[in-house]
């Protein structure tokens, strides 16, 4: 890798680690047998979802705010965040005695908004995205003299996040591959600075949500470009434009930037709940989602272990969790939804229920639809939602329905 011209150094990261040692404890690193079997190499989970305030963000926020001058601290700080950075800044402000104002998108997860308020910050919800909220935060800083605490694009933020990289090397000294979720790039850049200097042969991979991926096109262009689309459930990495500080670090120090689908993150979140007993938000599960998807693609390059996947955050709205669990079940082939058209006569429903039982499918929901452009007056459409045991079982259920001469309506795209 070509050395970068950034001023962030390992010495600064070590200094940040010394500073943070009085504020936070190192997060656990857990070996995961199930994921290791899928990947074909030992995989460890770096559990930043168990960090104070629920994500890695306190590392950078505290380091940045501690180094403000006394006059700057007295002026207060302002931040823009979908939630995790907001909590990190609010908590750091509480510990350092600094007034905090945070602009959050109008659809920011309610638990993140409430937690930020609980740490003493003043909240204003504006805009549909982090980038829109950031515009308001910058304007407030100009109007009031408050110091903008950027979510990722500052040397002190990057140095603080880089302390996670030092912990990874201490906890897994033989690590060969590190996979990190990527939004603006503060965490990935910080880890890359620390690891590339101290263990240069490690492969470092950044993972973006494919529905909000600004880095791949930016890396091709050679400079930051705005994402063409921003539509992902992973609010923690939904950043539309790479930063001036983070972009060159990612470009120069990271081996590759990959993308993960929405279904991949859903499956990862479900996998982590079931197999690791860990609650992780979609952004926090992006690294595991990519590992799962990559392991299912024959043409990909094998991943050398030990592998460390960083679980960057665990702050998830329970309502979103319910939707994602269903999304993950569908993506994993554990949930099947289809409709059948049958004669509108007594016994038709009972026959369908018996046929589903015959292929060992558990019915969760049933809906009768009697009117529609494709439904004859003597027919009824019955929508079924079933619990299944995997993709093969789903195909067996559908095949059994068709073998019984039912008119089956099944749209795979609608499953997600």
GIZI-V522301 format. One record per backbone hydrogen bond with DSSP energy under -0.5 kcal/mol. NH is the residue of the N-H (numbers start at 1). CO is the residue of the C=O. If there is no record, write none. Layout:
# GIZI-V522301
nh=<NH	NH>
co=<CO	CO>
This chain:
# GIZI-V522301
nh=<13	14	15	16	17	18	19	20	21	22	23	24	30	32	33	36	37	38	39	40	41	44	45	46	46	47	47	48	48	49	50	51	54	55	56	58	59	60	61	62	63	64	65	66	67	68	73	74	75	76	76	77	78	79	81	87	88	89	90	91	92	93	94	95	96	97	98	101	102	103	104	104	106	108	112	113	114	115	116	117	118	119	120	121	122	123	124	126	126	133	134	135	136	137	138	139	140	141	142	143	144	145	147	148	149	150	154	158	159	160	161	162	163	163	164	165	166	167	168	169	170	171	172	175	176	177	178	179	180	182	189	190	191	192	193	194	195	196	197	198	199	202	203	205	206	207	208	210	212	213	214	218	219	220	221	222	223	227	231	235	237	238	239	243	247	248	249	250	251	252	253	254	255	256	258	260	265	266	267	268	269	270	271	272	273	274	275	276	276	277	278	280	281	285	285	286	289	290	291	292	293	294	295	296	296	297	298	300	304	306	307	308	309	309	310	310	311	311	312	314	316	321	322	323	324	325	326	327	328	329	330	331	332	333	334	335	336	338	339	340	341	342	342	344	345	348	351	352	353	354	355	356	357	358	359	359	360	361	362	363	364	365	367	369	375	376	379	380	381	382	382	383	383	384	385	386	387	388	388	390	394	395	396	397	398	399	400	401	402	403	404	405	406	407	408	409	410	412	414	415	415	416>
co=<9	10	11	12	13	14	15	16	17	19	20	20	45	43	31	32	33	34	35	36	36	307	30	44	309	28	45	46	311	311	47	48	51	52	312	55	56	56	57	58	59	60	61	62	63	65	69	70	71	72	73	99	147	101	103	83	84	85	86	87	88	89	90	91	92	93	93	77	122	79	102	124	127	105	109	109	110	111	112	113	114	115	117	116	100	121	102	104	124	129	130	131	132	133	134	135	136	137	138	139	140	141	76	146	78	148	152	154	155	156	157	158	159	160	161	162	162	163	164	165	166	167	168	172	306	306	203	308	205	207	185	186	187	188	189	190	191	192	193	194	195	199	176	178	256	180	258	260	209	210	212	214	215	216	217	218	218	240	211	233	234	235	237	184	243	244	245	246	247	248	249	250	204	204	206	208	261	262	263	264	265	266	267	268	269	270	271	271	272	272	272	278	313	281	282	283	285	286	287	288	289	290	291	292	293	294	296	297	302	42	42	177	44	307	179	308	46	309	310	54	314	317	318	319	320	321	322	323	324	325	326	327	328	330	329	329	386	384	409	382	407	340	380	378	343	345	347	348	349	350	351	352	353	354	355	356	357	356	387	361	385	385	383	381	372	374	376	342	369	340	380	367	381	338	365	336	362	334	386	333	390	391	392	393	394	395	396	397	398	399	400	402	401	341	406	339	408	410	411	411	412	413>
